[in-house]
Each structure stands twice: as C-alpha cells, then as structure tokens.
Amino acid sequence: MPEPRTSFYLTTPIYYVNDAPHIGHAYTTVAGDMVTRWHRQRQESVWFLTGTDEHGQKVMRTAEKHGVSPQAWADRLVETEWKPVLGVLDAANDDFIRTTQERHTGRVQAFIQDLFDKGEIYAGSYEGPYCVPCEEYKLPGDLVPGVGEYAGQQVCAIHGTPVEMLSEQNYFFKMSAYTQKLLDFYEANPSFVQPESARNEVLAFVRGGLQDLSISRNTFDWGIPIPWDTSHVLYVWFDALLNYATAVGYGSDDPADKAKFASTWPADVHLVGKDILRFHAVIWPAMLMAAGLDLPRQVFAHGWLLVGGEKMSKSKLTGIAPSQIIDHFGSDAFRYYFLRAIPFGQDGSFSWEDLSARYNAELANGFGNLASRVAAMVAKYFGGTLPAAGEPGPAELALAEVAASAVAGAEDAIDRMALHEAIGSIWTLVEATNGYITEQAPWQVAKDPTEITADDGAFRQGGRLATILVTSAEALRVLAVLLHPVTPKAAAGLWTLLGAQAALGDLGAQPVAGAAAFGQLPAGTTITKGAALFPRLEDAPA
C-alpha cells in the first residue's frame, strides 16, 4: 500500500437516479460527512466525493415509465432531489460527480480502451439470470424462492423481485485471472475490506473462484459506448466504479487534473452499503490491477437500515425521505441518531419512538440543557462575562481527564470507522460535565459570602464559583469541537454561545488534537444564552 500522507479522500457510492433519495442513502452520506469533517479538524487536506450513477437499464426503464428521456429524467432528479438533499443533511462534500458528465464518460472510454489494448477484454456471449435493480448477473446462490405473487419463481435475494433470463453477445473482462492476485492482496492488506464480517464474505466469494465478467450490453443504448464497437454500451458498474478515479483527475491531460490525481489517489475509504460490497471489493480492485493503478486503502461496508424488519426500499414502500425526519427533528438530530444508535457496519432498525426518546433524553436534556444551564449561570452571577478561574482542584482535574479520554477514544474509533463508538466516547464528557455541575452545585457556592467581594458585592474573580463555571464552559468548548462533525449546527450554536469565534477563530478550523486542553477561553469572553440548541418538541409524526 502507498505510504501514509496528510491528505484524506473518502467517497460515498454514487447513487442511482431511478428515484428520490431515502434515509438509507442519507445514512451513508452523513457517515461520510462526519468522517471527513473529523479529518479536516485533524488539519488534513480532505476530499469528500459523492454523486449520481445515471446509466443502465434500471434508469432507462424508469425514464420510459415517466415518458421522458433518460438524460432528462436524470437531470430533473439530480437538480430537484439529489443535490438539494445534501444541503438538507448539512453535508460538506467537495465534489458531486455525475456519470453523464464529459469529465467522466471520456475518461471511462480511455480506460476501457487501454484494457482492451492490453488484452484484458475479449468478445463472447453470456446467458443467465439478470437482476435489473441490482444491474447484475446473478449466480445460483444469489437467488431465493419467491413468495406471494412471485411464488414459484426465483427472485433476487436483495430485492425480492424476479430476475430476467438474458442471452447476449458481450465483451468480457478477464477477471478470473485476478483470483489469486486478489487473495494475495487481501492477505497482505487485512484492513482493505471492513468490517470483519464483510472481509470474510469477500474472502469466501473469491476463494470460490472468479468468473470472467460481462462488461457490455447490446440490447439497449443508455450507457457509455464501447469505443471500438459502438453497438455495445459499457456495463453500468464498470462505468460507475471508475467515478472514484475520474472525479479526481484520472485520464485527463490537464496539468491541474494530473496534479489533483497524484495528490489524492488512491482513495482512503470507499463507504458502501453491504449489498454492493462485491462490486467494490472484488471487481473494482481487479479493474485497477489490470490498469496498473494503486488500489484504495479501504472499502467499508455498513449495514442496512431496516423498517419493519425489511431493508429500506422505495419499491417496497418502506422508503422514508430524509425531510420527513428533518422537518420535525432537525438535521443535527437526524445525523446524531443514525450515527450513534446503529453500530456502524451492522444492520439497524429505525423507529420514530426511539428517535424521539433519544432526542429528548440525550440531545435536549443531556446536551442542550447543559449548555443552557452554564450560559444562564454565567449571565446570572457574572453578567454574561466569563470570569477568571482559580486554581483547579481534584474535580476540575478529573473533568479535564475525561475530556482527554473522550478525544483519545473518539480518535481511535474514527480510525476504525466505529462512528457510534466515537460519539459514545464524546458523550462521556456530556455526562461527566452534567455530573460535575450537579456535584459542585454552583448555586450553593454562590450563597457563600466569601465568594462576593466586599467593595461592590460582585462575585469574586478566581473564586470557587468562577472556577466551576469556567471549567464547565471549557468542557462545552471541547464538546463544540468534537461534535462539530456530528451535529454541525448545534456545535456552531454552542461556539457562538461561548463567544469562541472572536477568541479562538472558526470552529471548523479547531484542531481535534489540542481540543481537550482546558484554559483556552480567555477571561472576559462574552457568554450568551441564545436559543436552545435542541428545543423540546411535540410528539414525533406517525
């Protein structure tokens, strides 16, 4: 694998434009956004790519049903659904690629021509069951008996719909030649496929022997034409996978694009749903090996979001639009819930009741109320101006240790893509700070006459009350930095509440590594109560 560098390149899958995004798509995007925001706060050069996959039979058939061309359908969906949802989610992506863009299609043709010239592609014929929703020829083990209206038929194990028997003249990629090369690579790079369950699945699949891959279709024309035989279009996955390289300059003659590719490739993490794991962990690395390009550092497959025990699906009417949740709870709560409630890499069930309970207990009461209490006490006892603290005692030192452990634990979890653990580690500081305030009881300390100066009756600078409130404010400052990748709006609100912008600069530029060091907010900083970070809400929508 290439040597470590100070840049970080993460991709989401590029999403099919056969329909509008649901929360399953949003889950992947916010996970990628959390990770890339975290790496930015490590002071790394970050590139976060997402986009749309617009070719293939599934998109073509959807467009036909709506009486428009595939290009017109893709244009409308991208502009009215897929790009806007990024803003709804507060995703800070650096690029959005569409597979119908010239910067992609031309470079894909150059890539496939190069493989053909190297003898990696040959003409042949193929007959077998094809799942249009998956855009994949299926092996016998990928099919299950249908139920209900599909009883007596073989259906796709993922989509539950019948496959189609296809017989076509195709071009084939010599993928079978890469069976042992891939196994050797997996052994030399055990973290390439994660989590471990995904790695085991891939190893078992490849050890069973790979077949050559059909990479063209000649029964429809919605795709990138094969350059040496334009009666064929390129198999949609061979097209789509290349976006990760074309988007950062692969295949371009422009010096700026070449420099971008040299500084960005290979990708550090491809985030994918587990249903598209084989494409990314088997086909994609084989393609790169054939082309002589570096392989990505990691393919991480997260689990499915389940509704009523079934995978999120528009076709099964279990798809929930992100706006259905965000319009009520807000984008921060959406991001927090899905990233914390579900162990990243495993399946997880969504329920309105669980989301509402976590919002109230953890966000409104646990975190939001903590910020409001501290701001209110600084306003009450010190006129909204952060006082000078006295020497820290055992309780203050203990809270600072919790902050340091929260940072260290979150850093370790991020590197393992254990996003739920990272948030759990951060939340120890929320809980410890609430506990610290309860135990130190500043409202009782404020009754101590020695806390008040004799000349003007104001509370004493450097006294016990001041120390408690400054320590609490410092804990909130740490939380603003650590939660910025998770709940960017609330973290920004907290940063404003603390008056930290003027004192310390932009929140997004705060380094994670030094966040836990107490004593960064200067005395005299203005603390404002402001609006609640997480206001109390009525019951969740049904």
N, C-alpha and C positions, 0 to 999 in steps of 0.2 A: 504493500500500500504506500501511497505518497507520504512524504514527511508532513508532520503537523504544520499548520500555518495559522496566521492570525485572521483569516477570513472564515466565514461560515455561510454555506449555501444549502438552503432547505427548500424542498418542493412539496406541494400537495399533489395529489393526482390532478390531471386536468379532467374536468367534469363533463359528462355527456350533456348535450343541449337538447335532448329529446323532451325535457320537461323542466319546470322551475326547480330551484334548489329546495331541499328539505333539511331538517336538522341533522340528518346523518352526514350530509355534505358539510354543513356548518361546523359540525364537531371536528372534522379533520382540519378545517381552516383555522378555527380558534386554537387548536392544539399547535399548529404550525406557527401561528402568530405569537402565542405565549413563548415558545422556544426561541424564536428569532428576536423578540423583544429582549429576552433574557441575555442572549448573546450580544446584542447591541450594548447592553449595560455592562458587559464584560469588556467593553471598548474594542470589540472586534468589527471588522468590515463584514457586513451581513448582506446577503441577497436572498430575498424571500419571493419565490415564484409560485403563482397559481395561474389558472386559465381554463380554457374550454376545448374539448375534443369534439370536432364538428363534422367529421366524415363518418362513413359507414352506413350500413343498411338500416340500422335502427333509426338514425336521424332522418334518413331519406324517407322511410315509411311514415314517420311521424309528420314530416312536412307534407307528404302527399295527402294524409288524412285531413290536414287543415287547408288543403287547396293552394299551397304556396310552394315555391322552390326551396330546396334545402338551404341555399345560401340566405334567402330572405327569412326563413324560419330561424336560422342560427343568428342572423343579425338582430332580429327582434328579441330573441331570448337573452342574448348576451347583454344588450343595452337596457332592457327593461327588468331583467331578473338577476342575472349572474353578477354583473358589475355592481349594481346597487346593493346587493346583499353584503358585499364587503364593507361598505360604509355602515350598514346596519349592525354588523358584528364588530365594528371598530378594528378591522384587520389592516395592518400597516404593511401590505405587500409592496414589493419594489417593482414588480412587473406582472403583467397579465398577458399571457400568450394565447392566441387563437390559432388552431391548426389550419385555418384557411388563409392565414397571412402569408405574404410572399416571403418574408424572412424565414418562414418555416418550410413552405412547400418546395421552394427551390433548393434549399439545403438538404431536405429529405431526398430529393431526386439525385443529388450529387452523392449522397451516402449510399443509396441503393445501387447506383451505377458503379460505384467503387467496389462494392461486394460482388457484383456481377462480373466485373472485370477480373477480380481475384479468383474467380471460380467457386465462390461460396453459394451461388444461386444457379439452379437448373430448372428446366421445364419438366412438367409431369402432369399427372391427373390425381384427383382425390375424390373419394366418395365417403360420406359419413354424416353423422348427426351434427347439426349446427344449431347453436342457441343464439338467436338474433339479439336478445337483450344483453347477453354476455359478449357478443361478437366473437364467438369462439367455437371451433370444432370440439366436440366432446368425446372423451374416452368412455368406454362402457362403465367404468367405476364412478363417473361423474353424473350418471343418470339414476333416477329412482322411479318406482311405480307411481303413476298419477293417482290422485284421489278426486272425489266429487265428479265434476264434469269431465275431468281428464282420466278417469278410471279406465284401466286397460291400455293406457299409453305410457311411454317412457318420457319423463319430464326432467328438466334441469333441476338439479338439487338445490340450486340457489334461488331461482325464480319461480319454480313450481309450475312452469308452463311447458307445453310440448316442444320438442326440438323438431327441426326440419331436416329431412334427408336430402343432402346436396351431392351432386356429381358434377365436377367442373374440371376444366383444364386450368392448371395453375402453375405458378412458379414457386419453387421451394427453396428455403434456406437450409443449408446443411447443419442443422442444429445437433443432430445425433453425434457429429464429430466432436462436440464440446462436452459430452457427458463426463469424461474423466477430468477434463480441464476444470470444469465447474466444481466437481467434487474435491479436487486438489485445492482450489481456491477457497471453498468453504472451510476446509480443514485448516488452511493457513490463516484464515480470517474469521474466527469463530463469532465475532460480533457483526458480521456482514448482514445476516438475517436475524432480526429480533422481533418479538421476544423468543424465548427458547422454544416455546410450542410451535411458533412459525418456522424456526430453523429446522426443527425435527420433521415437520411436514415437508419442507423443501428437500431435505436430505433423502427422505424416503421416496419422494417422487422421482428425483434424479437417479437414485440408485436403481430404480426400476428400469432405467434405460430411456433415453430420449428418442423421439421420432423426429424426422425432418419436418420442418414447419411450412405449411402452405402460407405464402405471403402475398397472394394476389387473388383478385376476384374479377370475373369477366361477364357476370350476369347483370351488373348494374354499373353506373358510371360516376357515382358520387364518391369521389376519392381522388387521391393524387395519382396521375397517370404514371405507369411504369415507363421510364424514359426510352427504353429500347423496344417496347411493344405497347403502344398506347391503347390497344384494345383491352388491356388489363389496368385495373386500379390497385394500388397498394393496400394490402390488408391493414385495417384500421389500427390495430395495435402496433404494427411495425412503424406506422406513421406516428401514432400518438406518443409512443415511448421516446422518440427522438426529440420531443419538445424540450426535454430537460437539458439537452445539449445545444439545440438550435437557438433557444431563447437567450443563451449567454454567449452567442457568437460563433458557435461551431459552423464551419463551412463557408464563412464569409471571407471575402478578400479585403474588407475594410480593416485598416490597421487598428482602429479603436475596438472593433469587434474581436479581432485576434488577441488584443491585449486583455480584453474582458474575459475571453475564454481561458487564456493562460492563467489569469489570476483567480478564476472562480471554479473551474473544473478541476477535479471531479466533485460532484455533489457530496455534501457531508451526510445528509439524511434525505431519503425519499420516504415521505409519510404516505401510507396506503391503507385502504381497508383490506381486511383479510381475504375478501373474495377476489381481489386482483393481485394477490401475492405472487402467484406463479409467473405472471407476466413480467413482474418487476425483478424477481429473484432468480428467474431461470432464463427467460427469453432475452431480457434486456442485457444482462451481463454477457450472454453468448454473442449478441449482436456487437457489443463493444469489443469483445475479444477478437471477433472476426475483423473488425475495423482497425484494431491496434490502438484503441483508446483506453485510458485509465478507467477503472470501474469505480462506481460510487463507494463511499465508505460504509454506508449502512442503508438497508431497506427495513423500515419498521412498520409492522402491520398491526394496526389497532383493531379492536373488536367491533362488533355491530351494536348499534342502538336498537333496542327491541321495544316494540309497542304491543302489548297483549301477547307477549311471548314470541312475536314474529319480527323479522328484520324490517327496519324502516323501508317502506316501498310505496311509491306513488300508485303503481299498478294494483296493489292490494288495498289501496285507500287507507294505508297506515302512515302515509307521509304527513308530517306536520311542518308547516312553513316556519322558519325562524321568527318571523314577525308576529306569529300567533303567541309566542312566549315573550318576545322582547317588548311588544307593545304594552304588556302588563307589568312585567318584572324589570325591564331594562336590560341593556346589553351586558352590563357587568355581572348581573345575576345569572344570565344565560351562560356566560363564559365560566364563571366560578362553579356553577352547578355541574356542568358536564365535565369539567376538568378535575373536579375534586370527587364527585360522587361515584365515578366509574373508574376503577383501576385501569390505567391506560395499557392497552394490549389485550384486555378481556372484553367480553360482551357485557352490556349493561342495560338495564331496563329503565325507561323513562316513565315517571308518573307525575301528574300535576301536584298530588298530595305531598310527595317527597320534596319536590322543588319548593313548594310553599313553606313547608316546615323548615327546610334549610335556610331559606331566605330570612324567615323571622328569627330563628334561633341563632344562626351563625353570622349573617350579614347585618340585619337590622339591630338585633340586641347585642350580639357579641362584638362586632367591629364598629358599626356605625355609632352605636350608643357610647362606645369607648371614646371615640373622637369628640362627640358632643359633650361628654362629661368633662373631659380635660379642658376643652375650649371654654366651657361655661365657668369652670373654677378659676382659670386664669383671668377671665373677664371679671369675675366677682371679687377676687382677692387682690389682683394686681392691675385692674383697669385694662385688661386685654394686652398687656405688655409682658413678655417673657422675662421673669426676674433672673438674677444671678443666683446660681446654685451654691450650696455649701459643699463641704467635703462629703463624698459618697460613703454611706455606711454599708453594712453587710447586705441589706435588702437591695440597695441600688446596684451593688456589685453583682449580686445574684441575677438581677434582671438583665444586666449587661451580658452576663454569661449566656443567658437564654437567647439573647439576640445573636450572639456569636454562633451559638449552636444552630440557630434557625438558618442563618446564612450558610453555614457549612453543610448542613443537612440538605438544604434546597439545592445547593450547587452540585452535590453528589447525585441527587435524584434527577436533576436536569440532564446530567451526562448519561444517565441510564434510561432516559426517556420515561422515567416514573413520575409523570406530571402530578398525579394525585398525591404522591409522597412529598413532592416539593411543596405543594400547597399545605399539606399537613404539617410539614416542618415549620413553615412560616406561621401557621396558625397557633403554634405553641407560644409564640410571642404575643399574639392577641390574648390568649387565655392567661398567660403569666402577667401581662400588664393589667388586665382586669383584676386578677388576684392581688397584685401589688397595691393597687389603689384601695381595694377593699381592706386589706390588712393594715395599710398605713393610715387609712382614714383621714385624709387631709382636712375634712370638715370638722373633725375633732381637734386636730392640731391647730386649726385656725382659732380655737377658743382659748388657747394657751396665751396668757398675757405677755410672755417673753417673746412671742412672735411679732409683736407690734412695737414699733419704735415710739419712744416717749415724746418726741418733738411734734410729729404730725399725725400720729395714730395710724400710719400706713403699715402694711405688713413688711417685715424685715427682709432685706436682700441678704441672701446667703443663709437664711434660716431654714428650719426643718420643712416648713410649708413650701418654701420656694424650691427646695431640693426635690421634694416629692413631685411637684408639678413640672419642673424642668426634666426630671427623669422620665416622667410619663410622656412629655412632649417628644423627647428623644426616641423613645420606643415607637411612637407614632411616626416619626421621621423615617425610622428603619422600615416600618411597615409600608409606608408610601413607596419607598424604593423597591422593596421586594414584591409588592402587589401590583406595581405598575404593569408588568407583563400579563397579569391575570385579570385585573379589574382596572383598566386604564383610566376610565372616567372618575371612578371613586378615588383612585390614587391621586389623580390630578386635583380633585376637590380637596383632598386632605393636604396636599402640598400647598395649596392656596391658603387653607385654614391656618397652617403653621407659619405662613409668611416666609416660606423657604425659598421662593423664587428669587426674591431680592437678595437674600443672604447667601444662597448656595448655587443658584442657576437653575437651568432647565431640569425637570425631573428625569426625562429620558436620558440625560447625559450623566446621571449619577452612577458611579461605578458600584457594582454589587460587592466587589471585594472589600471595599472600605466602609460599607454601609453600617456595619454593626458597631463601629467606634462611637461611643457616646461623647457628647460635648461639641457637636458640630453646629447646633443652632445658637447663635450669639445672643447674649442678654440684650434686651431692648427690642427684640423681634416682635412685631405685632401679630397677635393671635386673634383670629376672627371666628365666631361661631358658625355663621353661614347656614346654608340649607343642610338638612340631614343627608348624609351620604347614601343611606338606604332607608327612605321613608317607609313607615308602616303602610301596608296595603290591605285592601279588601280581599275577600276570598278569590282564589285563582279562578280563571274561566274554566267552565266544564269542558 
